[in-house]
């Protein structure tokens, strides 16, 4: 939008109309992007709900196996249980794009770690506890990936929403107001011009009538 009053000319009106068309196209693109982001966010939220429920179920199982292991070995013996070594698992990120936004899915991969030394009192309960917490960790990686993507999409949606609202509620109304102002002034100019033309025509007809009705010379 130009600073100061807009000149009341046909060219100014055409420039404003063209600017309004471009701004409207920009708003339509932002609105489409906003709808696509909202759709993807809803899909990700549904997936997040499923993953979180699975994680809570695994957490309950892990707590149960841990309680059984503590009941058999006691806390002191469990503290002395050998930790795993040569942990080769890692979080693998699978990148994907959405409207120029970098998203990814996370997955924990790798072999199950071996104990640093043989346990003094191996038991099925201890092995089940290790497997339960590893499953919990694997599910946590997937849950963290979807949560990170959700946060990125939410931030992008907020930015897109702000830009769309700025065009819809600020810039487009300003352009429309300027267009109405120029149109009103052009109509006034056209009316003044029409009045001048009628007056000039009436004056010319009066002079012709006077000349036609005068005395012969």
C-alpha positions in Angstrom: 0.0 0.0 0.0 1.4 3.5 -0.9 1.9 6.0 1.9 -0.4 9.0 1.9 -3.6 9.5 -0.1 -4.1 7.6 -3.3 -4.4 9.6 -6.5 -7.9 9.5 -8.0 -6.9 8.2 -11.4 -7.8 5.2 -13.5 -4.2 4.0 -13.3 -4.3 4.2 -9.5 -7.5 2.2 -9.5 -6.0 -0.5 -11.8 -2.9 -0.7 -9.6 -5.0 -1.1 -6.5 -7.2 -3.8 -8.2 -4.1 -5.7 -9.3 -2.6 -5.4 -5.8 -5.9 -6.7 -4.3 -5.8 -9.7 -6.6 -2.3 -10.6 -5.6 -3.0 -10.2 -1.9 -6.1 -12.3 -2.3 -4.1 -15.1 -4.1 -1.6 -14.9 -1.2 -4.4 -15.3 1.3 -5.9 -18.2 -0.5 -2.5 -20.0 -0.5 -2.1 -19.3 3.2 -5.6 -20.5 3.9 -5.0 -23.7 2.0 -1.7 -24.2 3.8 -3.5 -23.6 7.1 -6.1 -26.3 6.3 -3.5 -28.8 5.2 -1.5 -28.2 8.4 -4.7 -28.6 10.5 -5.4 -31.9 8.8 -1.9 -33.2 9.3 -2.0 -32.1 13.0 -5.2 -34.0 13.6 -3.8 -37.2 12.0 -0.6 -36.8 14.1 -2.7 -36.3 17.3 -4.6 -39.5 16.6 -1.3 -41.4 16.1 0.1 -39.8 19.2 -2.9 -41.0 21.2 -2.3 -44.6 20.0 1.4 -44.4 20.7 0.9 -42.9 24.2 -1.6 -45.6 25.1 0.8 -48.2 24.0 3.6 -46.5 26.0 1.4 -46.4 29.2 0.6 -50.1 28.8 4.3 -50.9 28.4 5.0 -48.8 31.4 2.5 -50.8 33.5 4.1 -54.0 32.3 7.6 -52.7 33.1 6.6 -51.7 36.6 5.1 -55.2 37.1 8.2 -57.0 36.0 10.4 -54.7 38.1 8.3 -55.4 41.2 8.6 -59.2 40.5 12.4 -58.8 40.1 12.8 -56.8 43.3 10.6 -59.4 45.1 13.0 -62.1 44.1 16.4 -60.4 44.3 15.8 -57.5 46.7 17.0 -53.9 46.1 20.6 -54.5 47.0 21.1 -57.5 44.7 19.3 -55.7 41.9 21.7 -52.7 42.3 24.6 -55.1 41.8 23.0 -56.7 38.7 25.4 -56.1 35.7 24.5 -53.3 33.3 24.5 -53.8 29.6 27.5 -52.9 27.6 28.4 -52.3 23.9 25.0 -50.7 23.4 24.7 -50.4 19.7 21.1 -49.2 19.5 20.5 -45.8 18.3 17.6 -43.5 17.4 17.1 -43.5 13.6 15.3 -40.5 12.2 13.2 -41.0 9.0 12.8 -37.5 7.5 9.7 -36.4 5.6 8.6 -33.1 4.3 5.3 -31.2 4.5 4.9 -27.9 2.7 8.6 -27.1 3.2 8.5 -28.1 6.8 11.0 -30.8 7.9 9.3 -33.6 9.9 10.5 -37.0 10.9 9.6 -40.3 12.6 11.9 -41.8 15.2 12.7 -45.4 15.7 15.1 -47.2 18.1 17.2 -49.8 16.3 20.1 -52.0 17.4 21.0 -55.2 19.0 20.0 -56.0 22.6 23.0 -55.1 24.9 24.8 -57.9 26.6 25.6 -57.7 30.4 29.1 -56.5 31.3 29.6 -59.8 33.3 27.5 -62.8 34.1 24.9 -62.0 36.8 25.5 -63.6 40.2 21.9 -64.8 40.4 20.3 -64.9 36.9 16.6 -65.2 36.9 13.7 -65.1 34.3 12.3 -62.1 36.2 15.4 -60.1 35.6 15.5 -60.9 31.9 11.9 -60.1 31.5 12.4 -56.7 33.3 15.3 -55.9 30.9 13.1 -56.7 27.9 10.1 -54.8 29.2 12.2 -51.6 29.8 13.8 -52.0 26.4 10.3 -52.2 24.8 9.3 -49.1 26.8 12.4 -47.2 25.5 11.6 -48.2 21.9 8.1 -46.9 22.2 9.3 -43.7 23.9 11.5 -43.0 20.9 8.5 -43.3 18.5 6.5 -41.1 20.8 9.2 -38.5 21.0 9.4 -38.3 17.2 5.7 -37.7 16.7 5.7 -35.1 19.6 8.6 -33.2 17.9 6.8 -33.2 14.6 3.6 -32.0 16.3 5.4 -29.1 17.9 6.9 -28.1 14.5 3.6 -28.2 12.8 1.9 -26.3 15.6 4.4 -23.5 15.4 4.1 -23.3 11.6 0.3 -23.3 11.9 0.4 -20.4 14.3 2.7 -18.4 12.0 0.5 -19.2 9.0 -2.6 -18.2 10.9 -1.2 -14.9 11.9 -0.2 -14.1 8.3 -3.5 -15.1 6.9 -5.4 -13.0 9.5 -3.2 -10.0 8.7 -4.1 -10.2 5.1 -7.7 -10.9 5.7 -8.4 -8.4 8.5 -5.8 -5.7 7.8 -4.4 -5.5 4.3 -7.4 -6.5 2.3 -9.8 -4.1 4.1 -7.3 -1.3 3.6 -7.1 -2.0 -0.1 -10.9 -2.3 -0.4 -11.3 1.1 1.4 -8.8 2.7 -1.0 -10.6 1.2 -4.0 -14.0 2.5 -2.8 -12.5 6.0 -2.2 -10.9 6.1 -5.7 -14.1 4.8 -7.2 -16.2 7.4 -5.4 -13.8 10.2 -6.5 -13.8 9.0 -10.1 -17.6 8.9 -10.1 -17.6 12.5 -8.9 -15.2 13.5 -11.5 -17.3 11.8 -14.2 -20.4 13.5 -13.0 -18.6 16.9 -13.0 -17.4 16.2 -16.5 -20.9 15.2 -17.7 -22.3 18.5 -16.2 -19.6 20.5 -18.0 -20.4 18.7 -21.3 -24.1 19.4 -20.9 -23.5 23.0 -20.1 -21.1 23.4 -23.0 -23.6 21.7 -25.3 -26.5 23.9 -24.0 -24.4 27.0 -24.5 -23.5 26.1 -28.0 -27.1 25.4 -28.9 -28.2 28.8 -27.5 -25.7 30.6 -29.6 -26.8 28.8 -32.7 -30.4 29.6 -31.9 -29.5 33.3 -31.5 -27.6 33.3 -34.7 -30.5 31.7 -36.6 -33.2 34.1 -35.3 -31.3 37.4 -35.8 -32.1 40.1 -38.5 -31.0 39.6 -42.1 -27.9 41.5 -43.1 
